[in-house]
Amino acid sequence: MATALVSLILGAIIILYLYLTRNLKYWQKRGVPCANGALPGIGHMWDFVSMKETFSEWCRKIYCDNKGHSMVGFYNFMKPTLLIREPELVKTVLQTNFTNFHDNGLKVDPELDPLLANNPFFVYGDKWVIGRKRLTHAFSGMRLKILLESVKQVCEELENFVDKKLSKVEKVEIELKDLFAKYTSQVVANAGFGVNGLCFDDEKQKESFYALGKSFLEPSFINNLIFNIVFLMPRLANVLKIRFLPKNVDHFFRTLVKDIIEQRRTSETRRNDFLQLMVELERMENDKFDVEVLASHAVSFFLDGYETSSTTLCFVGFHLAAYPEVQKKLREEIITVLSKHNGTLTYDALKEMTYMDQVISESQRAIPTLGFMTRLCTDTIDLKGSDGLVCSVEPGTNIVISVHGLQKDSSYWENPDLFDPERFSPDKKHNIEKFAFLPFGEGPRMCVGMRMAILQMKACLAMFLKKYSLELSPKTQLPLKLKAASFLNAAEGGAWAFIRPI
């Protein structure tokens, strides 16, 4: 009896081991270099699972450890995944052969996250075409000029908020991500929905859009765990019924959009916000949009406008504080351009602030908001590297692009660790390897909210730097270290700075 039991246990262990290791020779059989250290069932994900480092940093590590190869395989748990290292291969995946990789590698369950599932970032086919068309319409140049009026109101609120902090002191110490998250969440409330987000009201912080976003987007152990399970381990998320968008947030957006959209459909008063543009698009298409789809677009506007833009502004602010000569040059440009426009912040004035574009781009290159991208192969294709390596990629294979790795690679960037906005100057930027710089992605799935993101960031910086200076605080850990418990890049301990009036 005991012998039979031991044999049964050993048999079960052997079967389990064979199951967990069944794919661990996948890349070797195809002649593709593979990262070292794969574990049964976990693959190469141990440092990521144990939260020793972010997935972005892990991808960059694999990128840097395989300099002699055009591509390298690894195992996302038991799933064979291919990391491509060359801009030409990135171009193939994101643009040239887009039809073979039209699906985003990150998935959400429409049953668990219905509002997120309608986001153009996650959908494909006709849904993707329609959703992207509507958002592209909303962010056209003419409509951005309309939205700028709402953004400028928020810039004034930010100015009043900082002035209040400085009313009794020479300088105020503040965490940049926290400050800019208040700004971007208020922009979302005002330019998105035409409501007061209460983000600069200290007494009503718990009711604000800022608090709403912070509740599930702030870098923390729990939020990072949810991010990773939902986006990188979708099967586990389905089993555990874990959703990215909390039920209270889902309910909030559905209710808000339903109430506002019903008012706008019957009102003759025109507002300068995103939902007003959606109502006008309804009239153009002579078709009422489903409220859930509108709520999905609203969530897209919130996520893109709030978190990614505030993260970018945080790192731009950090670099301006760390490089005072860059800050001085940018301030001079802002003052010069605004004087040409009678001191008024206009759409055309922002377009003229080209050095600001350089500063933002260089900051995005040095510390990307999200350090990786994924695509899913939907049709068999051979990928050919410059080293002669050929990989036949099968449908269902995830392709990973290390954005951070490419953007800090000395093969494409001179002195990549140096913060130098001049590399994006008009006379130099044509030398940049296009697919080695991916702050908003590339190809048909390039970020649809890019122009709105740049608009609100430039408006914020123009307002801020004409009146205040930034200096690094000793609270900021140098050299800057990125949080391991964060899906998007975030500074360990925060990016702290002193703000002084000019």
QUIGIKA-V514916 format. One record per pair of residues at least 4 apart in sequence whose C-alpha atoms are under 6 Angstrom apart, sorted by the first residue. I is the first residue (numbers start at 0). GAP is how many residues later the second one is. Records with the same first field share a line. If there is no record, write none. Layout:
I: GAP, GAP
This chain:
6: 4
17: 4
19: 20, 21
20: 19
26: 5
27: 4
32: 39
33: 38, 39, 40
34: 39
37: 5, 6
38: 4
40: 36, 37
41: 35
42: 32, 33, 34, 35
43: 31
44: 4
45: 4
46: 5
47: 5, 6, 7
50: 433
51: 432
52: 431
53: 430
55: 315, 316
58: 343
59: 342, 345
62: 342
69: 15, 16, 315
70: 12, 13, 14
71: 10, 11
72: 8, 9
73: 7
74: 4, 5, 6
80: 317
81: 317
82: 316, 317, 318
83: 317
86: 348, 349
89: 4
90: 4
91: 4, 5
92: 4, 5
93: 4, 349
94: 348
97: 4
99: 277, 278, 279
100: 274, 275, 276, 277
102: 273
103: 271, 272
104: 269, 270, 271
105: 125
106: 124
107: 9
108: 4
109: 4, 7
111: 131
112: 4, 130
114: 181
117: 178
118: 177
119: 8, 11, 12
122: 5
123: 4
126: 4
127: 4
131: 4
138: 4, 5
143: 4
144: 202
145: 126
146: 44, 125, 126
149: 41
150: 36
154: 305
162: 4
170: 328, 329
171: 326, 327
172: 324, 325
173: 322, 323
174: 320, 321
175: 138, 319, 320
176: 4, 137
179: 130
180: 4, 129
181: 17, 28
183: 122
184: 24, 25, 121
185: 11, 13
186: 4
187: 4, 114
188: 4, 6, 8
189: 4, 5
190: 82
191: 81, 82
192: 80, 82
193: 79
196: 11, 12
197: 10
198: 9, 11
205: 5
212: 4
213: 4
218: 267
219: 4, 265
220: 264
223: 261, 262, 263
225: 4
226: 4
227: 4
228: 4, 8
229: 4, 7
236: 4, 5
252: 4
253: 4, 41
256: 4, 38
262: 4
281: 4, 5, 6
299: 4
300: 4
301: 4
302: 4
303: 4
304: 4
309: 4
312: 4
315: 47
318: 4
319: 7
320: 149, 150, 151
330: 134
333: 128
337: 5
338: 4
357: 63, 66
358: 62
361: 59
363: 4
364: 42
368: 119, 120
369: 118
370: 32, 33
371: 29, 30, 31
372: 27, 28
373: 25, 26
374: 23, 24
375: 21, 22
376: 18, 19, 20
377: 17
378: 16
379: 13, 14, 15
380: 11, 12
381: 9, 10, 11
382: 7, 8
383: 5, 6
384: 4
405: 30
406: 29, 30
407: 8
409: 4, 6
422: 5
423: 5
424: 4
439: 6, 7
440: 5
441: 4
453: 4
457: 4
460: 4
463: 4
466: 34, 35
467: 32, 33, 34
468: 30, 31
469: 28, 29
470: 26, 27
471: 25
472: 23, 24, 25
474: 21
475: 19, 20
480: 10, 11
481: 8, 9, 10
482: 7, 8, 9
490: 4
